[in-house]
Amino acid sequence: MNKTLIFFIAGNPSVPGVYDPFINHLTQSLEGDSLVETEILLHIGQRDSPSEKLKKIHLTDVIGDHRNTILESIKVKSPDRIILIGHSLGSTICISLTEELSPLVDQFIYLCPFLGPEKQNEKYLKIFKNPLSRFSLKTGSHLILSNKKISNVFFRNWLGENKMNNHIIAEIKKRNYLSHFFILLSGYFKDFDSLQIKKVIPKLDPEKSFFLFAKEDLWVPLGNINLLPKGSKYEVLDNISHDFCLFEDEYKSVSSVLKTIIKL
């Protein structure tokens, strides 16, 4: 039986466990003549909430960490087919690694691909960029998390009613998680400028790439479709949000699309 290894690179923040229901559902839907194994890759500084506080985290650090993990796993497991999927910031990382990993990877799938700060979300990201507002926001976040009732109300209003809110709250309360999250976001503007993601996009192989967009997405404008290489395969779903992984009906919709796209 052929063995397919699917790497899934999470978005930011990459809270452990949030993507499990989606990936489990996708894996089950792909079961058949091929043995499917998935690995969810979380970002450095977020995956285990390490006790050691990192002073700097740039996207290049995150990309390099994922590259090493992927290459080592491929070496150890020797799969017959390899699929690389990224969500949001995870798509950024996939795009950055595509040229290098293309000889090894059979398919690249980009879900709600975040290609850098846009006018519609710059005002939010600038809060993280400014040291004073970043400190105020971090202090406020700790105050919210310190009160169970307030934190539940805040996350319910922010992310909507979903089964993962209590889990998310518990995870981001762990030591250094918020600090690492804020450090990474603070460098987004410079980091994305250096990566030049929008210049890399047109060079992607349309035969090996698939893009999925949410119709209403604060972080990923549909205008980015115009950047895709000629002949690219993509789909726009009007029944999902950027955070589709939190809602069963939404991640099942995404899973249904991917089932028709993924070649085993």
C-alpha positions as a printed NumPy array, in Angstrom:
array([[  0.   ,   0.   ,   0.   ],
       [  1.3  ,   3.426,  -0.95 ],
       [  2.076,   5.824,   1.894],
       [  1.133,   9.496,   1.637],
       [  2.571,  11.997,   4.085],
       [  0.668,  15.265,   4.496],
       [  2.37 ,  18.17 ,   6.235],
       [  0.029,  20.872,   7.5  ],
       [  1.61 ,  24.182,   8.502],
       [ -0.627,  26.109,  10.874],
       [ -1.553,  29.775,  10.794],
       [ -0.59 ,  32.338,  13.413],
       [ -1.334,  31.992,  16.27 ],
       [ -0.791,  28.252,  16.028],
       [ -2.466,  26.961,  19.16 ],
       [ -1.83 ,  23.237,  19.738],
       [ -4.961,  21.168,  19.113],
       [ -6.982,  23.748,  17.187],
       [ -6.415,  22.117,  13.809],
       [ -6.84 ,  18.516,  15.015],
       [-10.589,  18.14 ,  14.209],
       [-10.091,  19.499,  10.682],
       [ -7.028,  17.381,   9.921],
       [ -8.61 ,  14.259,  11.439],
       [-11.697,  14.739,   9.292],
       [ -9.593,  15.314,   6.169],
       [ -7.469,  12.233,   6.869],
       [-10.538,  10.035,   7.361],
       [-12.095,  11.309,   4.147],
       [ -8.937,  10.359,   2.227],
       [ -8.707,   6.81 ,   3.562],
       [ -8.71 ,   4.247,   0.805],
       [ -6.015,   2.517,  -1.169],
       [ -3.322,   4.785,   0.261],
       [ -2.079,   4.956,   3.844],
       [ -2.352,   8.611,   4.877],
       [ -0.301,  10.118,   7.681],
       [ -0.492,  13.77 ,   8.674],
       [  1.818,  16.022,  10.644],
       [  0.57 ,  19.353,  11.996],
       [  3.493,  21.756,  12.214],
       [  3.204,  24.59 ,  14.735],
       [  5.523,  27.592,  14.849],
       [  8.657,  27.993,  16.882],
       [  7.823,  29.65 ,  20.19 ],
       [  4.193,  28.562,  20.052],
       [  4.005,  24.805,  19.728],
       [  5.021,  23.848,  23.275],
       [  4.978,  27.194,  25.095],
       [  8.623,  26.664,  26.114],
       [  9.874,  27.879,  29.477],
       [ 12.697,  29.776,  27.771],
       [ 11.583,  33.152,  26.454],
       [ 12.799,  33.928,  22.941],
       [ 13.894,  37.545,  22.473],
       [ 13.501,  37.567,  18.692],
       [ 11.412,  35.519,  16.279],
       [ 11.407,  36.386,  12.587],
       [  9.541,  34.674,   9.791],
       [ 12.874,  33.423,   8.47 ],
       [ 13.362,  31.588,  11.788],
       [  9.914,  30.044,  11.505],
       [ 10.482,  29.056,   7.878],
       [ 13.866,  27.52 ,   8.627],
       [ 12.452,  25.546,  11.548],
       [  9.678,  24.096,   9.392],
       [ 12.099,  23.302,   6.577],
       [ 14.284,  21.257,   8.914],
       [ 11.295,  19.424,  10.383],
       [  9.89 ,  18.533,   6.969],
       [ 13.185,  17.335,   5.52 ],
       [ 13.977,  15.233,   8.577],
       [ 10.519,  13.631,   8.588],
       [ 10.747,  12.805,   4.879],
       [ 14.156,  11.223,   5.45 ],
       [ 12.883,   9.073,   8.314],
       [  9.496,   8.036,   6.885],
       [ 10.302,   7.749,   3.142],
       [  6.715,   8.277,   1.933],
       [  5.594,   7.525,  -1.627],
       [  3.765,  10.832,  -1.942],
       [  4.163,  14.128,  -0.104],
       [  1.587,  16.903,   0.178],
       [  2.273,  20.254,   1.802],
       [ -0.712,  22.27 ,   3.051],
       [ -0.571,  25.68 ,   4.688],
       [ -3.21 ,  27.884,   6.268],
       [ -2.888,  31.678,   6.494],
       [  0.693,  32.328,   7.66 ],
       [  1.293,  28.638,   7.041],
       [  0.637,  29.325,   3.356],
       [  3.264,  32.067,   3.453],
       [  5.752,  29.507,   4.727],
       [  4.692,  26.954,   2.103],
       [  5.177,  29.516,  -0.652],
       [  8.614,  30.413,   0.711],
       [  9.635,  26.738,   0.695],
       [  7.996,  25.75 ,  -2.582],
       [ 10.999,  26.225,  -4.872],
       [ 13.327,  24.314,  -2.551],
       [ 10.889,  21.493,  -1.766],
       [  9.267,  21.164,  -5.185],
       [ 11.471,  18.198,  -6.209],
       [ 10.181,  16.317,  -3.137],
       [  6.586,  17.498,  -2.791],
       [  3.836,  16.277,  -5.12 ],
       [  1.198,  18.879,  -4.253],
       [  1.105,  22.271,  -2.58 ],
       [ -2.195,  23.496,  -1.143],
       [ -2.619,  27.046,   0.13 ],
       [ -5.655,  27.768,   2.335],
       [ -6.589,  31.445,   2.888],
       [ -3.015,  32.401,   1.892],
       [ -1.804,  35.455,   3.807],
       [  0.556,  37.334,   1.493],
       [  1.431,  40.212,   3.8  ],
       [ -0.147,  43.27 ,   5.441],
       [ -2.936,  44.818,   3.378],
       [ -4.682,  48.163,   3.772],
       [ -7.672,  46.432,   5.336],
       [ -5.628,  44.89 ,   8.145],
       [ -2.62 ,  47.209,   8.48 ],
       [ -4.292,  49.145,  11.281],
       [ -4.457,  45.983,  13.37 ],
       [ -0.905,  44.879,  12.676],
       [  0.5  ,  48.345,  13.405],
       [ -0.726,  47.913,  16.984],
       [  1.766,  45.052,  17.311],
       [  4.488,  46.996,  15.508],
       [  4.467,  49.969,  17.912],
       [  6.256,  49.089,  21.216],
       [  3.911,  51.186,  23.369],
       [  0.656,  49.883,  21.923],
       [  2.126,  46.369,  21.857],
       [  2.885,  46.57 ,  25.58 ],
       [ -0.588,  47.921,  26.324],
       [ -2.246,  45.182,  24.3  ],
       [ -0.159,  42.459,  25.919],
       [ -0.978,  43.801,  29.389],
       [ -4.655,  43.954,  28.497],
       [ -4.525,  40.406,  27.152],
       [ -3.104,  39.108,  30.414],
       [ -5.825,  40.923,  32.365],
       [ -8.546,  39.403,  30.183],
       [ -7.082,  35.917,  30.525],
       [ -6.815,  36.241,  34.299],
       [-10.597,  36.335,  34.618],
       [-12.378,  33.221,  33.347],
       [-15.743,  34.898,  32.81 ],
       [-14.31 ,  37.914,  30.991],
       [-12.023,  35.78 ,  28.824],
       [-14.926,  33.52 ,  27.818],
       [-17.045,  36.512,  26.805],
       [-14.125,  38.118,  24.931],
       [-13.283,  35.022,  22.889],
       [-16.926,  34.253,  22.195],
       [-17.345,  37.763,  20.756],
       [-14.047,  37.573,  18.855],
       [-14.152,  34.042,  17.46 ],
       [-17.842,  33.239,  17.764],
       [-19.428,  30.221,  19.411],
       [-17.178,  27.221,  18.887],
       [-15.993,  24.183,  20.811],
       [-12.344,  25.289,  20.858],
       [-12.585,  28.587,  22.781],
       [-11.878,  27.112,  26.22 ],
       [ -8.989,  25.132,  24.77 ],
       [ -7.548,  28.233,  23.093],
       [ -7.754,  30.213,  26.329],
       [ -5.961,  27.467,  28.27 ],
       [ -3.185,  27.202,  25.683],
       [ -2.382,  30.883,  25.276],
       [ -2.266,  31.307,  29.061],
       [  0.793,  29.056,  29.121],
       [  4.121,  30.644,  29.88 ],
       [  5.653,  32.807,  27.118],
       [  2.988,  32.01 ,  24.517],
       [  1.676,  35.579,  24.298],
       [  5.189,  37.066,  24.419],
       [  6.323,  34.938,  21.477],
       [  3.101,  35.683,  19.588],
       [  3.586,  39.448,  19.98 ],
       [  7.287,  39.253,  19.069],
       [  6.524,  37.464,  15.803],
       [  3.719,  39.854,  14.841],
       [  5.831,  42.926,  15.632],
       [  8.17 ,  42.15 ,  12.739],
       [  5.534,  41.349,  10.124],
       [  6.078,  44.482,   8.021],
       [  9.854,  44.082,   7.628],
       [  9.656,  40.308,   7.403],
       [  7.141,  40.291,   4.569],
       [  9.068,  42.967,   2.703],
       [ 12.183,  40.79 ,   2.817],
       [ 10.328,  37.644,   1.709],
       [  8.693,  39.369,  -1.301],
       [  5.944,  36.768,  -1.285],
       [  3.857,  38.536,  -3.912],
       [  6.748,  38.274,  -6.355],
       [  7.174,  34.588,  -5.635],
       [  3.5  ,  33.707,  -6.184],
       [  3.506,  34.139, -10.002],
       [  6.464,  31.754, -10.238],
       [  4.649,  28.83 ,  -8.614],
       [  3.913,  25.737, -10.684],
       [  0.16 ,  25.811, -11.455],
       [  0.203,  22.06 , -12.068],
       [  1.212,  21.336,  -8.481],
       [ -0.608,  24.165,  -6.703],
       [ -4.139,  24.691,  -5.423],
       [ -5.495,  27.79 ,  -3.674],
       [ -8.612,  28.117,  -1.549],
       [-10.045,  31.466,  -0.482],
       [-12.804,  32.571,   1.871],
       [-15.136,  35.014,   0.126],
       [-15.266,  37.358,   3.136],
       [-11.794,  37.443,   4.668],
       [-10.317,  40.326,   6.665],
       [ -6.754,  39.069,   6.199],
       [ -6.797,  37.821,   2.598],
       [ -8.45 ,  40.015,  -0.048],
       [ -9.832,  38.193,  -3.087],
       [ -7.788,  40.537,  -5.269],
       [ -4.832,  38.256,  -4.539],
       [ -6.316,  35.823,  -7.038],
       [ -4.956,  38.13 ,  -9.734],
       [ -1.428,  37.315,  -8.544],
       [ -1.765,  33.589,  -9.208],
       [  0.116,  32.014, -12.122],
       [ -1.862,  31.562, -15.324],
       [ -3.781,  28.302, -15.25 ],
       [ -3.797,  28.062, -11.454],
       [ -6.475,  25.931,  -9.823],
       [ -8.368,  27.718,  -7.076],
       [-11.758,  27.895,  -5.393],
       [-13.596,  30.582,  -3.441],
       [-15.957,  29.416,  -0.696],
       [-18.651,  31.77 ,   0.554],
       [-19.571,  29.565,   3.52 ],
       [-16.272,  29.71 ,   5.413],
       [-14.3  ,  32.312,   7.36 ],
       [-10.558,  32.815,   7.684],
       [-10.73 ,  30.766,  10.907],
       [-12.687,  27.925,   9.296],
       [-10.852,  25.323,  11.391],
       [-12.855,  26.362,  14.486],
       [-16.251,  25.47 ,  13.054],
       [-17.313,  21.96 ,  12.1  ],
       [-19.519,  22.923,   9.163],
       [-16.759,  25.155,   7.758],
       [-13.842,  22.726,   8.047],
       [-16.012,  19.95 ,   6.614],
       [-16.676,  22.19 ,   3.612],
       [-12.932,  22.775,   3.142],
       [-12.233,  19.076,   3.631],
       [-14.799,  18.213,   0.972],
       [-13.031,  20.442,  -1.554],
       [ -9.593,  19.078,  -0.711],
       [-10.807,  15.507,  -1.08 ],
       [-11.428,  16.198,  -4.761],
       [ -8.098,  17.965,  -5.215],
       [ -5.646,  15.737,  -3.369],
       [ -4.15 ,  13.031,  -5.525],
       [ -3.088,   9.88 ,  -3.694]])
